[in-house]
Amino acid sequence: MRPWRSTARTDTGKVRARNEDAFLDLPEHGLWVVADGMGGHQNGALASRLIVEQLAQLPSEGALEQRLHDLCQCLHSLNRRLGQELTVTAARPNPVIGSTVIALLVEGQRVACVWAGDSRCYLWRSGKLYQLSRDHSLLQELIEEQHLSPQEAARHPGAHALTRAIGATEQLALDILEFIVHPGDTLLLCSDGLYQSLSADDLGAALNLPSPRLALQRLFEQALQGPARDNLSAVVIRQ
């Protein structure tokens, strides 16, 4: 079986003073993660860094089911830690300390995607782009529950508020999607700073390039030609 190839990058962007994103790129372990911190630089960067550091320490051996269970348990533990311990010891009252997370685990041709928040997973397969994750945001709820168009929903003042994130609520709900990869599939994990800068056509054209390195280079070149108001992070993965 061919080894997985991947490449990852993060960038502060053109507006933010610091980078609150973090990523994990461990093809030898079949594990990739993007986390987008929130709550001001110190808190957001702390939350995203904790997530990738803790997930990097998980055992890489064992069946996919066990590894998926361990990963979810780790995120639930971090949710309690960020929501309780760190909040209590922070200097100001009721600070937000949290982060989105999207993680991919692979075993052979089987893949498990786990997420909370609005960082995304895309699949490029046979010339088509599929968004595999569903955003946990007010924007997405307005579209699904109020039947607003994406343009109408985006005008709501709180449209980009997250409805789920690590550290945001006492009870964490994670979404999990399991699927089989096909030869030639390319996967993309990214923070909202990247995908909000690019159209679906832009994403697809980049992921269609011959290597993860070239795809990532194209994504960042195009995103940084725009306003790049947020931090940008992405991992491109291919077997």
N, C-alpha and C positions, 0 to 999 in steps of 0.2 A: 504494500500500500504506500502511495506517495506521501512523503511528509508534508505537513502543513507549512505554508510560507505566509509570512505576515510582516507588516511594517506599521509603525505608529508614530504619531506626531501631535504635539500641542503647541499653540501659539497664543500669546496674550491678546492679539488683535490690535486694532488701531486706537481704541478709546479707553479701555480699562487700564488701570495702573498696574495691576498684578493679575496673575493667573490663578483662578480657583479650580481649574480642571485638573484631573489626574487620569492616568491610563495604566493598563497592565498589558504587556505583550509577551506572552509565554507560550509560543507555539510548541515547544518541547513538552509542555504540560497539557496542551490542548485547552488553554484558558486565556481569555481576553476580556478586558473590562474598560469601560469609560465611565468616569464619575464627574459630575458637574456640581461643585459646591455652591452653597448659598448661605447668606447671612453676613455679608461683609467679608473682606479678604481673610482676616485671621480665622474666623469661624468656618467659612466656606472652604478654604484651603486645608484647614485641619480635618474637616469631615471627609473630603474627597481623598486626602492622603491616607487617612485611617482605613478607609474602605479598601484601597488597593493594597496597602501593606498587610492587612489582615487576610484578604483573599489570596495573596501571594504565598502565604504560609500554609495553606490547606494542602493535605496530601494529594499527590497527583496520581497515585495508584488506585486501583479498585474499579468497580463497575460504575457506569454513568449514574445509575440511580443513587448509589451511596454518595458519590461526589456532589450530585445535585442537592441531596439532603444536607450535606455538610455546608455547602455554599449558602443555602437558605438559612440554616441555623446561625451561621456566622453573621449574615445580614440582620437577622432578628436580634442577635446579641448586640450588634453595633447600634441598632435603632434604640434599644434600651439605654445603652451607654451615652449616646449623643443626646437623647431626650431627657435623661435624668442626671447622671453624674456631671457631665460637662456644663449643662445648663445651670445647675446649682452652684458650681464653682466659678462661673463666669463673672466678670466684673460688673456688668450691667444687668438689671432685672429682665427676665424673660427674653434673653437673646435667642435669635434663630440660629441653630447650628445644624445644618443638614446638607444633604447631597442627593442628587439623582444617582442612579446606578443602572448600567446595562452590562450584562455579562454573558459570555458564550462559553460553554463547555462542550468538548467533542470527545467521542470515542468511536473510532472507525468512521463509518458514514453517518452515525447518529449525532445530532446536535441538540443541545438544550439552551434556550435563551431565557434569561431571568431579568426582570426589570422593575423599577419603581421610578416614576418621574417622566420627563420628556426627552431624555436621551434616547436615540433610536437605533434599531437594527434594520438594515436593508439587505435584500438578496438580489443579485444580478444573475439571471438565469436565462439562457437562450435568447439574449437580446431584449429581455424585459426586466424592468425594475419593480420589485415588490417591497413595500414597507411591512415588515413582519411584526414590529411592535406597535402598540397603540398608546398614544400619549396619555399620561395621567395629568391632565390640565383642565382648567375651566373652559378653555377654548374648545377642547374636544367634547366636553360635556354639553356645551351650548350647541354644537353641531349635531350631536346624537340625540339629545333630549329635547332641545327647543327647535330642532330641525332648521337651524340657521345655516346659511351658506358660510363657507370658510371666511369670505370677505366680511359678511355681516358680523360673524362671531368675533373676528379680529378687532372690530371697533368697540367691543365691550371694554370698559376701563380696566377690568381685572382679568382680561382674556388669558394672559400668560401665567397666571397664578397656578402653582402646582397643586394637584389634589392628592398626590402621594409623593413621598421622598423618604430616604433614610433619615431618621431623627425628627421628622415633622409631626408625627402623631404617636400616641401611646401604642396603638396596635398597628403593626405594619402589615400591609397586604401586598404580596408580590405576585406579578403575573409571570407565568411560565409557558413557554411554547417549545414543544419538541418536534423535530422534523428530520428528514433524511436528506443529506446533500447528494447532488449529482455531479459527475465529472464536469469540470468547467465552471462550476458555481463560484461566485465571488461574494463575500459577505463584508458589510461595512457597519461598524459601530461608530456613532458620532454624537457629539453634544449639539444642543440646539444652535449654538453659535455658528456651527458649520452648515447644517442643512437649511437654516433660515436665509443663508446668503446665496443659496444655489437652487436652481430649478431641478425638477426631476430629470429633464434632458441633460443638464449639466452633470448630475450624479451618474446617470447611466453611461454617458460618453466617457467619463473618467474611469468607471469600473470596467469598461470594455477594453481598456488598454492592456498590453500583454503581461504586465507584472504588478504586484501590489505596490512596489516602490514608485512606478510611473503613475499609477492611479492616484496614490496619495499626493504626489507632487502636483498633479493637475488639480486636484480638489483644493489644495491650499493656495495655489497660484490664483485660481478663479475667485475663491472666497476673499482673499486679501486684495483683489482688485476692487471689491465692493467696500461698503462702509466698515465692515468688520467691527461692529460695536460691542461684540461680546468675545469672550475667550473661545477658541476653536480647538477641538480635539477630535481625532479620528484614528481608527485602526482598520486597515484593509487586510482581509484574510482570504487565502485561496489554497486549495490542495494541489 
